[in-house]
Amino acid sequence: MSTADADTLRSLIAERTEAQRQFLAELVKVPSDNPPGDCAPHAARAAELLEALGYTVERHAVPADRVKAAGMVTATNLIIRHRFGAGGSAGPVVALNAHGDVVPPGEGWTKDPYGAEVVDGRMYGRGVAVSKSDFATYAFALDALKRSGLPLKGTVELHFTYDEEIGGEVGPGWILETGLTKPDYAVSAGFSYGVVVAHNGCLHLEVEVIGKSAHAALPFTGIDALEAATKILTALYAYRDTLQGKVSDVPGIGSPQLTVGLISGGINTNVVPDRVTFRLDRRIVPGENPEAVEAEVRGVIATALEGSKAKAEVRRILIARPLVPDDKAMHLAGVICRNASAVTGEEVKTTGVPLYTDARLYAEAGVPVVLYGAGPHTIEEANGHRADENLLLSDLDKATLVIALTVADLLG
């Protein structure tokens, strides 16, 4: 792309800086916590804001039974398609995907989590960085390209979905599965100073330990489910210690991890607990086989219960495969790295991250995908998933230009 064309895009984006920030603020002000996952109201508001920008917005409500099975209340996926050139058929289809669901605010906020307050150039609010910001990044990058008059050929699709926080199966998974989209490239929400080409997978298991209740005065007449669960937990934590020696070859990934994040059970203080349920999260690094990991964890649980009268039922809640790049994804990453380095004034490189995202669903469908969007160098700097989540608005400006330049390169 010529310097003059790049300057044109920069100018067009700058013309609507305030409109873009107001657009983001309006998205932050509408709660879309997941859980509980009642996200259709946010999609409705987002669609209104996008239509005000001149877009034709497709609203794709996910069937209620599919939504309920995923543990949500409502989900509506939004798709925008803009074709450049003669019918858009002469060039690639580039999808830009961000998720509008967010984790609940939690405690410790010093700002209103739905206030979109701006202080010292930073906007505060749940989802402002992860990843409502990239609704704004992608919508306004496409807006600038539409107004630029550049001789582009191909199609840009905006995919705004609502279930990344629980795995993505009714968001990107559903729109890809139903044939609503079949892009040649995809960019998912990310941060401005690194291009993510690989990330962990994840296994969620629910373990229900079943015993037999009894009066606390006669505990030997029952089967203590909590005692059995303690044996399993001790074994799982010992297993976790062994994982530290398995360091991924991918920079930024590190070792596999295991966390028990939820636990419940018992009847009353004076009753031997007959049932204890907990859920665990086992992160799967690139290079590990997800099915082999699941078998390994199940084996740890089974071994821990040998000789016990209690039983354990293990149910798979989620299995998300690691994201591993192919040659086309690395090409896409190279284009973004070049543009991001020029815009940010520092060298932007490819990297991996230890979390997992719904970008993997594009890869599983054969679509080359990387992660890039508005945000700082690390998720910790943005307070992602923590109190006082924030976004430096100048990073939104930079990421919008990078995405516009990248799409122009792909469609030019």
Sequence and secondary structure as in RCSB ss.txt:
>XXXX:A:sequence
MSTADADTLRSLIAERTEAQRQFLAELVKVPSDNPPGDCAPHAARAAELLEALGYTVERHAVPADRVKAAGMVTA
TNLIIRHRFGAGGSAGPVVALNAHGDVVPPGEGWTKDPYGAEVVDGRMYGRGVAVSKSDFATYAFALDALKRSGL
PLKGTVELHFTYDEEIGGEVGPGWILETGLTKPDYAVSAGFSYGVVVAHNGCLHLEVEVIGKSAHAALPFTGIDA
LEAATKILTALYAYRDTLQGKVSDVPGIGSPQLTVGLISGGINTNVVPDRVTFRLDRRIVPGENPEAVEAEVRGV
IATALEGSKAKAEVRRILIARPLVPDDKAMHLAGVICRNASAVTGEEVKTTGVPLYTDARLYAEAGVPVVLYGAG
PHTIEEANGHRADENLLLSDLDKATLVIALTVADLLG
>XXXX:A:secstr
  HHHHHHHHHHHHHTHHHHHHHHHHHHHS  BTTTTB HHHHHHHHHHHHHTT   EEEE  HHHHHHTT SB 
EEEEEEEEESSTTTTS EEEEEEE  B    S  SS TTT  EETTEEESTTTTTTTHHHHHHHHHHHHHHHH  
   EEEEEEEES GGGTSTTTHHHHHHTTS   SEEEES  TTEEEEEE EEEEEEEEEE B  BTTSGGGSB H
HHHHHHHHHHHHHHHHHHTT   SSTTT S  EEEEEEEE S TTB   EEEEEEEEEE TTS HHHHHHHHHHH
HHHHTTT S EEEEEEEEEE  B   HHHHHHHHHHHHHHHHHHSS  EEEEESS  THHHHHHTT  EEE  S 
 SSTTTTTTTSTT EEEHHHHHHHHHHHHHHHHHHH 
